[in-house]
Amino acid sequence: MKPDTALTRLDELVASPFARLTRLLERMDPGASPIDLSLGEPKAMIPPFVGLILQEHLHEFGRYPPIRGIPTLRQSIVQWIGRRYPTLPGKIDAERHVLPLNGSREGLFSTIFPALARKPAIKKPTVLIPNPFYQAYAAAAVASGAEPHFLPSTTYAGFLPDLGAIDESLLERTVALYLCSPSNPQGAVAGQAYLARAIALARRFDFLLFADECYSEIYSDIPPPGALETAYAETGSFTNVVAFNSLSKRSGLPGLRSGFVAGDADFIASLTRFRNVACPQVPLPVQHVSAAAWADEDHVEKGRALYGKNFDLADTLLGGRYGYRRPAGSFFLWLNMAAFGGGEAAATTLWKGCGVRVLPGAYLTHAQPGADSPGKDYVRVALVHDADITREALTRIVATLG
């Protein structure tokens, strides 16, 4: 693909949904004091240890950090994985299976390049992406020269890609499958049987399963299963599987820009070599904070309780409206606005009518040629505020839409 063509294609696929929303609403005054439910930015209290640890290690901003991360951080991540997934203690090696990242987004983008390098003979490499999707997936595909192929994740398929509907000729050209569970924006959780099927396809056709699990610690009832525990249960190895997580959602620290990737040892080695020359290191003070955050569950439980209260409010205030269902995971609502003219029209109505800012679903989905966007009838609502603000926002939505 020529550079100018690639840039045009990139702009078409991954225009910022938030920039699009700003353009949609920029000439309109809010109907009340604004409440922003468009951005998945946790508003819970920052863990109290963050400032103390940063201050203690402030002098280390004067050093280049190791690309593989300090041993304390890698070991803290390994111990967290072992606590979170009871079958994995002792199975994850801090030296071979784990690599710190500048947030999961950086990793979800950069990993596509070594994934592509694994299969140099493919003439038309393809990246499989759920639809709706996180823009980093498509940006990675297009920037690397691969062809993004979007897999509908609609009500019919349980808001997850239908793995049985993927043509084998497409799978043979696939270099990576992105899978988000709990999913953004629908909050669907991939069960172990589903994950096992995705892993089996990755191994049969020798592509990478990129499991985006950044919402894994935000759930309503049962902790979502993970790709690594499922992969190990199937074959006793992590071959063809890597999982991504971060402190942005789990710990309410989106500004820290700290996450990790873990899994297939050979791929982690290739990614380490690539990141050593092409990606930013995680600053040393941030690594120390991250090690403490992965080791602490108290602040995570408090955050999860906050989201639980918000969903209790949604159950009461939205029950029976807009196709609402309490999601199994994440902190988003995926509401059907077909009766109000679709997602863009509803977002406009809510902003002008009551000052609540929500994100049109079309901005998170890709429309195939000649077809409507699968998200055109929806809005995404992020329940990231405290209970009082959430109650006010949901009450306004119901009062405005009816």
C-alpha distance (Angstrom), angle and dihedral (degrees) to the residues before:
residue distance angle dihedral
M1 . . .
K2 3.81 . .
P3 3.82 115.3 .
D4 3.80 95.2 -115.7
T5 3.81 90.9 47.5
A6 3.80 90.7 48.6
L7 3.81 91.9 51.2
T8 3.81 91.8 49.3
R9 3.79 90.5 48.5
L10 3.80 91.1 47.0
D11 3.80 91.6 51.7
E12 3.81 91.5 49.4
L13 3.78 94.1 50.8
V14 3.76 104.2 37.3
A15 3.78 109.4 30.6
S16 3.79 104.8 151.1
P17 3.80 109.5 -92.8
F18 3.80 89.0 -147.3
A19 3.79 93.1 52.7
R20 3.80 88.1 50.4
L21 3.78 90.7 50.7
T22 3.81 90.8 49.9
R23 3.81 89.9 53.3
L24 3.80 90.8 48.1
L25 3.81 94.0 53.4
E26 3.80 103.5 26.8
R27 3.81 97.2 104.8
M28 3.79 94.9 42.3
D29 3.78 127.5 89.2
P30 3.82 117.2 -136.4
G31 3.77 114.9 -110.6
A32 3.81 92.0 -133.1
S33 3.80 139.7 0.9
P34 3.82 103.1 -44.9
I35 3.79 123.5 -102.9
D36 3.80 113.3 -172.8
L37 3.81 114.0 -144.9
S38 3.80 94.4 154.6
L39 3.81 100.0 86.8
G40 3.80 124.9 67.8
E41 3.78 92.3 -137.8
P42 3.82 112.9 136.7
K43 3.79 113.7 -127.2
A44 3.82 96.9 -168.3
M45 3.79 119.1 123.6
I46 3.80 114.6 -76.3
P47 3.84 110.2 -111.9
P48 3.82 108.2 -92.7
F49 3.81 95.3 -125.6
V50 3.82 95.3 61.5
G51 3.80 98.6 84.1
L52 3.79 94.3 42.6
I53 3.79 93.9 52.8
L54 3.80 93.2 44.4
Q55 3.79 90.0 52.1
E56 3.80 91.7 48.3
H57 3.81 91.9 53.5
L58 3.80 98.9 33.8
H59 3.80 92.0 117.7
E60 3.81 90.0 62.0
F61 3.78 91.0 73.0
G62 3.80 81.3 82.2
R63 3.81 92.7 67.5
Y64 3.79 133.8 72.7
P65 3.81 107.7 -115.7
P66 3.83 121.8 -130.0
I67 3.80 110.6 -103.7
R68 3.81 91.0 -132.4
G69 3.77 92.2 53.3
I70 3.77 130.7 -121.4
P71 3.83 116.1 -58.9
T72 3.83 91.0 -117.2
L73 3.80 91.3 60.4
R74 3.79 95.8 44.7
Q75 3.79 91.1 48.0
S76 3.81 91.6 48.7
I77 3.81 89.8 52.9
V78 3.81 91.3 48.7
Q79 3.80 91.3 50.1
W80 3.81 91.1 48.7
I81 3.81 91.2 51.5
G82 3.80 88.9 50.6
R83 3.81 92.3 51.3
R84 3.78 93.7 44.2
Y85 3.82 96.1 46.8
P86 3.83 109.2 36.0
T87 3.82 94.7 -160.0
L88 3.81 93.4 58.7
P89 3.84 107.7 63.0
G90 3.79 106.8 123.5
K91 3.80 92.3 10.5
I92 3.83 98.3 88.6
D93 3.80 115.3 72.1
A94 3.80 113.9 -151.3
E95 3.83 89.8 -149.4
R96 3.81 99.0 48.3
H97 3.78 110.1 22.5
V98 3.83 107.7 40.3
L99 3.79 135.3 65.7
P100 3.84 126.7 173.7
L101 3.81 117.9 -128.1
N102 3.80 138.2 -163.9
G103 3.78 88.5 -109.2
S104 3.80 124.0 -44.7
R105 3.83 92.7 -84.8
E106 3.81 92.1 65.0
G107 3.79 89.8 51.3
L108 3.79 95.6 44.2
F109 3.80 87.8 56.0
S110 3.81 101.9 40.2
T111 3.81 97.6 44.4
I112 3.79 92.0 68.5
F113 3.81 91.6 73.6
P114 3.83 98.0 60.5
A115 3.81 87.9 38.9
L116 3.79 89.1 57.4
A117 3.80 90.8 46.5
R118 3.82 90.0 58.5
K119 3.81 91.1 68.9
P120 3.82 106.9 36.4
A121 3.82 94.5 157.4
I122 3.80 95.1 65.1
K123 3.79 109.0 107.3
K124 3.79 96.9 -160.9
P125 3.82 107.4 25.4
T126 3.77 115.4 -163.1
V127 3.79 134.7 -157.2
L128 3.80 117.2 -155.5
I129 3.81 114.4 -140.6
P130 3.82 130.8 -178.2
N131 3.78 115.1 -120.9
P132 3.10 114.1 -112.7
F133 3.78 89.9 45.5
Y134 3.79 146.4 176.1
Q135 3.80 107.5 -105.3
A136 3.82 93.5 -128.5
Y137 3.82 89.5 70.3
A138 3.79 94.7 57.6
A139 3.79 92.8 39.3
A140 3.80 89.8 55.5
A141 3.79 92.8 49.4
V142 3.78 95.6 49.3
A143 3.81 95.8 40.5
S144 3.81 90.6 52.2
G145 3.80 93.0 50.0
A146 3.81 94.4 -110.8
E147 3.78 123.6 130.6
P148 3.82 114.8 -110.9
H149 3.79 113.2 -137.6
F150 3.79 115.4 -166.7
L151 3.80 121.1 -142.1
P152 3.82 115.0 -155.7
S153 3.80 112.2 -118.6
T154 3.78 100.3 -171.7
T155 3.79 137.8 146.6
Y156 3.80 89.1 -86.9
A157 3.81 91.6 59.6
G158 3.81 95.2 42.1
F159 3.82 89.7 -102.6
L160 3.83 91.0 -67.8
P161 3.82 128.1 99.4
D162 3.81 113.8 -86.7
L163 3.80 99.6 -118.7
G164 3.80 92.4 -171.0
A165 3.80 91.7 59.8
I166 3.83 95.4 60.6
D167 3.80 111.8 108.4
E168 3.81 115.5 -123.2
S169 3.79 92.1 -130.4
L170 3.80 87.2 59.4
L171 3.80 92.7 47.5
E172 3.80 90.0 53.1
R173 3.83 89.0 59.9
T174 3.79 94.7 43.5
V175 3.80 120.3 115.7
A176 3.82 97.0 174.8
L177 3.79 142.9 5.2
Y178 3.79 117.4 -152.9
L179 3.79 113.7 -149.8
C180 3.81 123.3 179.0
S181 3.81 117.4 -161.3
P182 2.97 121.3 -158.7
S183 3.76 81.3 31.3
N184 3.78 128.7 -129.7
P185 3.03 117.2 -107.1
Q186 3.82 103.7 2.8
G187 3.81 101.2 46.2
A188 3.82 94.0 -132.8
V189 3.80 117.8 158.1
A190 3.80 123.1 -143.6
G191 3.80 109.3 -134.7
Q192 3.79 123.2 -140.9
A193 3.80 92.8 -97.8
Y194 3.80 90.4 54.0
L195 3.81 92.2 46.6
A196 3.80 90.6 48.2
R197 3.79 90.3 53.7
A198 3.81 91.9 49.6
I199 3.81 90.5 48.8
A200 3.80 91.6 48.6
L201 3.81 90.1 54.0
A202 3.82 91.2 48.2
R203 3.78 91.1 52.5
R204 3.79 96.2 42.0
F205 3.80 93.1 51.2
D206 3.82 95.2 30.0
F207 3.78 100.1 -123.4
L208 3.82 130.0 132.1
L209 3.77 122.7 -98.6
F210 3.81 106.1 -145.2
A211 3.81 103.6 -160.4
D212 3.80 109.3 -162.8
E213 3.81 102.5 -158.9
C214 3.80 100.4 163.0
Y215 3.84 91.0 128.5
S216 3.81 94.2 47.7
E217 3.81 94.3 114.5
I218 3.80 96.2 50.1
Y219 3.77 108.3 78.7
S220 3.78 139.7 136.4
D221 3.78 102.2 -135.8
I222 3.81 124.4 -17.3
P223 3.83 122.0 33.5
P224 3.82 106.9 -107.7
P225 3.82 115.7 -110.7
G226 3.79 117.2 -110.8
A227 3.78 133.5 -128.8
L228 3.81 94.0 -126.9
E229 3.79 95.5 53.6
T230 3.80 89.8 46.4
A231 3.81 92.9 48.3
Y232 3.80 92.2 50.0
A233 3.80 92.1 46.9
E234 3.80 90.4 54.0
T235 3.82 100.2 49.9
G236 3.79 110.1 -6.9
S237 3.80 90.6 -106.9
F238 3.81 141.9 81.8
T239 3.80 95.0 -132.6
N240 3.83 113.5 154.3
V241 3.81 92.6 3.3
V242 3.79 131.2 101.4
A243 3.79 126.3 168.0
F244 3.80 127.4 -153.9
N245 3.78 127.2 -153.0
S246 3.78 137.2 161.2
L247 3.77 144.9 -172.5
S248 3.81 92.9 -117.1
K249 3.80 96.9 90.8
R250 3.81 102.2 14.3
S251 3.80 95.0 52.9
G252 3.81 101.4 20.9
L253 3.82 91.1 -114.8
P254 3.83 106.6 125.2
G255 3.80 91.5 148.5
L256 3.79 93.1 56.7
R257 3.83 91.0 70.8
S258 3.77 94.8 -150.5
G259 3.79 130.2 141.0
F260 3.78 143.1 125.8
V261 3.78 145.2 -130.0
A262 3.80 120.9 -143.5
G263 3.78 137.1 177.7
D264 3.82 138.5 57.1
A265 3.82 104.3 58.5
D266 3.81 96.1 -151.0
F267 3.77 91.5 51.0
I268 3.80 92.7 45.7
A269 3.82 88.0 54.0
S270 3.82 91.3 52.1
L271 3.79 91.5 45.8
T272 3.80 90.7 50.1
R273 3.80 90.9 55.5
F274 3.80 90.7 47.8
R275 3.81 95.1 46.8
N276 3.79 91.0 48.0
V277 3.80 89.8 72.1
A278 3.81 104.5 19.2
C279 3.81 110.1 37.7
P280 3.80 138.3 55.6
Q281 3.78 121.4 -100.1
V282 3.79 120.6 -125.4
P283 3.85 108.0 -105.7
L284 3.80 112.6 -109.0
P285 3.83 96.4 -120.1
V286 3.82 88.3 51.7
Q287 3.80 89.8 50.8
H288 3.80 90.8 55.3
V289 3.81 91.9 49.3
S290 3.80 89.5 47.2
A291 3.79 92.6 52.5
A292 3.81 89.4 54.0
A293 3.82 92.5 46.2
W294 3.81 94.6 52.1
A295 3.80 88.6 49.5
D296 3.82 95.0 53.2
E297 3.81 124.8 73.9
D298 3.81 100.0 170.8
H299 3.80 95.4 83.0
V300 3.81 90.3 44.0
E301 3.79 92.4 54.8
K302 3.81 90.6 49.2
G303 3.80 90.5 51.9
R304 3.79 91.9 48.2
A305 3.81 89.9 50.7
L306 3.81 89.7 52.5
Y307 3.80 91.4 53.4
G308 3.79 90.0 46.1
K309 3.81 90.4 57.1
N310 3.79 89.7 49.6
F311 3.79 91.7 52.9
D312 3.80 90.3 47.7
L313 3.80 86.4 57.1
A314 3.79 90.8 48.4
D315 3.81 90.3 50.7
T316 3.81 89.5 55.0
L317 3.80 100.3 38.9
L318 3.81 101.9 34.7
G319 3.79 103.0 28.8
G320 3.81 109.2 133.8
R321 3.83 93.3 11.2
Y322 3.81 133.7 104.2
G323 3.81 94.2 -3.0
Y324 3.79 89.0 -68.3
R325 3.78 118.4 179.3
R326 3.77 126.5 167.6
P327 3.81 104.6 -107.7
A328 3.79 120.4 -126.8
G329 3.81 90.2 -132.1
S330 3.82 147.2 0.1
F331 3.83 123.5 42.9
F332 3.81 100.5 -94.0
L333 3.78 133.4 107.3
W334 3.81 117.8 -149.3
L335 3.80 103.5 -156.3
N336 3.79 127.1 -172.2
M337 3.79 111.4 -128.3
A338 3.81 98.6 174.1
A339 3.81 90.1 119.8
F340 3.82 89.6 57.1
G341 3.79 99.1 49.9
G342 3.82 97.7 -83.7
G343 3.78 134.8 -71.4
E344 3.81 100.1 -51.9
A345 3.80 93.4 46.2
A346 3.80 92.0 47.6
A347 3.80 92.3 47.9
T348 3.80 88.8 52.8
T349 3.80 92.6 46.6
L350 3.79 92.7 50.2
W351 3.79 94.5 47.3
K352 3.79 94.4 47.6
G353 3.78 94.4 37.9
C354 3.80 103.8 43.6
G355 3.82 110.8 -4.0
V356 3.82 95.9 -109.0
R357 3.80 112.4 141.1
V358 3.83 116.1 -150.0
L359 3.79 131.9 166.8
P360 3.83 121.2 -111.2
G361 3.79 110.4 -123.5
A362 3.80 92.0 -133.9
Y363 3.81 87.7 70.2
L364 3.82 89.7 63.3
T365 3.79 98.1 45.1
H366 3.79 139.1 66.9
A367 3.79 121.0 -129.6
Q368 3.79 115.3 -143.9
P369 3.84 114.9 -133.9
G370 3.78 110.4 -75.8
A371 3.81 93.6 10.5
D372 3.78 137.0 94.7
S373 3.77 120.9 -107.5
P374 3.82 109.1 -92.6
G375 3.80 88.1 -132.3
K376 3.80 98.5 49.2
D377 3.80 93.9 105.9
Y378 3.81 95.1 47.3
V379 3.78 142.3 77.7
R380 3.78 126.4 -159.5
V381 3.79 115.4 -134.7
A382 3.82 119.1 -166.6
L383 3.81 113.6 -150.4
V384 3.80 94.6 -159.7
H385 3.81 101.2 129.5
D386 3.77 129.4 85.1
A387 3.79 120.6 -82.2
D388 3.81 95.9 -94.8
I389 3.80 94.6 54.0
T390 3.79 91.2 41.5
R391 3.81 91.8 52.5
E392 3.79 90.7 49.4
A393 3.80 93.0 48.7
L394 3.81 95.7 47.5
T395 3.79 91.4 45.2
R396 3.81 89.7 53.2
I397 3.81 91.5 49.4
V398 3.80 92.8 53.1
A399 3.81 92.5 44.4
T400 3.80 91.7 50.4
L401 3.81 99.3 42.6
G402 3.80 98.8 29.7
